[in-house]
Amino acid sequence: MHSSKDNNTFESIIEDVSNQKLKFNSKTIHGGQQPDKGYGAVMPPIYQTSTYAQTTPGGHMGYAYSRSANPTRTALERSLASIENGNYGLAFGSGLAAIDAVIKLLKPGDEVISTNDVYGGSYRLFKQIFEKFGINFHFIGMQNVDKIEEYVTANTRLLWVESPTNPMMNIIDIKAVSLIAKKHQILLAVDNTFATPYLQTPLDLGADIVMHSATKYLGGHSDVILGALVVKNKELADQLYFIQNASGAVCGPMDSFLVLRGIKTLHVRMQRHCENGKAIAEYLVKHPKIEKVYWPGFENHPNHRIAKSQMNDFGGMISFVPQGSSKEDAIRIIEKLRVFTLAESLGGVESLAGHPASMTHASIPKAEREKSGVVDALIRLSVGIEDAYDLIADLDQAIG
Ligand SMILES: *Cc1c(COP(=O)(O)O)cnc(C)c1O
């Protein structure tokens, strides 16, 4: 299949994105965007088409087949590149499809070092799919940066980082990890789903690849599944684009549109997520019936200093362990919540509560899970943008 991106878009993406020296709060709305060429539509049309008319073989307007490229997806990919301070964005059918594309850069015998309290689905993809193809994964607590080098071998090709981590809210020093990656010529990929570029831009901290589950904060309305990668380097972008097109895990135009629309309010939503997150973390930590609260904004959080230096604020993700510390204690609270909805996922406008041990992290063996602190009593909150008063009142009645 002829690739339209090879023809025109990569160079023009760089130009558009780099020409716009906008602040973040403007880039969410305008970054990489232009009015539609057809009728000047301010929002890109949803180009619900698989193919494009050609005047002569190869004679088309930059688009030949929608797996290779689709104008609505291109509009999203430009926006993604802009908000993450990269040059190239690639959008996929899900966050895991985006991670899958990154691992396909590797070959049998290659090794990956990943943080240990990684998203459960990433762990499952690494262990149960890619180990079969001869790629080896090491899981270590990367908040202890010095430990990483102990695991580097001649075959190490990729470092996989999440910060803040899910669900323990550990903070990994991205800049320090990037120095190790550069020293050994290893790629550094950062899953920026929890932080979003409102809070941190890993490419500016030395990462090679930023990955998103745009299903979460970027989409922001719990109505779409989509994944993204952003890079600066053209060669890496070409390799990932080859995989995107060759493996074909792309997102559709409607989903691209929804995430593009979500990104336009990312900065206002994130501001409120952070304000509400702070209010709730401070409420929980003072509550006599709460044993532990994990939130990087606390001054006594073990990685607070790094969080403060690499993030603009602390976000709306909080985990906690209630008094009693049993699974039943956690379930009792979760089932009583009324404003918080018990559900998988995070990052939407509505507040959600989850039980990692039986939900997001069920695919990680119990012993492995507990090593990183994901005990059966742990509750994870995705604090939404409702009125903080109602959220605290809801927690108050549920905790009792
Ligand atoms: C949800 C999530 C993913 C996976 O994304 P999907 O869009 O569900 O495929 C990866 N990483 C993190 C941190 C997530 O929260």
The ligand as an SDF file (V2000), in Angstrom:
LIG
                    3D

 15 15  0  0  0  0  0  0  0  0999 V2000
   -5.3940    2.2660   30.4540 C   0  0  0  0  0  0  0  0  0  0  0  0
   -3.9220    2.2930   30.4520 C   0  0  0  0  0  0  0  0  0  0  0  0
   -3.1870    1.6690   29.4270 C   0  0  0  0  0  0  0  0  0  0  0  0
   -3.8380    0.8690   28.3300 C   0  0  0  0  0  0  0  0  0  0  0  0
   -4.6010    1.6730   27.4870 O   0  0  0  0  0  0  0  0  0  0  0  0
   -5.9250    1.1800   26.7080 P   0  0  0  0  0  0  0  0  0  0  0  0
   -6.3770    2.3900   26.0020 O   0  0  0  0  0  0  0  0  0  0  0  0
   -6.8840    0.6640   27.7420 O   0  0  0  0  0  0  0  0  0  0  0  0
   -5.4870    0.0690   25.7940 O   0  0  0  0  0  0  0  0  0  0  0  0
   -1.8080    1.7780   29.4880 C   0  0  0  0  0  0  0  0  0  0  0  0
   -1.1760    2.4490   30.4680 N   0  0  0  0  0  0  0  0  0  0  0  0
   -1.8560    3.0520   31.4700 C   0  0  0  0  0  0  0  0  0  0  0  0
   -1.1030    3.7770   32.5330 C   0  0  0  0  0  0  0  0  0  0  0  0
   -3.2430    2.9920   31.4950 C   0  0  0  0  0  0  0  0  0  0  0  0
   -3.9060    3.5770   32.5010 O   0  0  0  0  0  0  0  0  0  0  0  0
  1  2  1  0
  2  3  1  0
  2 14  2  0
  3  4  1  0
  3 10  2  0
  4  5  1  0
  5  6  1  0
  6  7  2  0
  6  8  1  0
  6  9  1  0
 10 11  1  0
 11 12  2  0
 12 13  1  0
 12 14  1  0
 14 15  1  0
M  END
$$$$
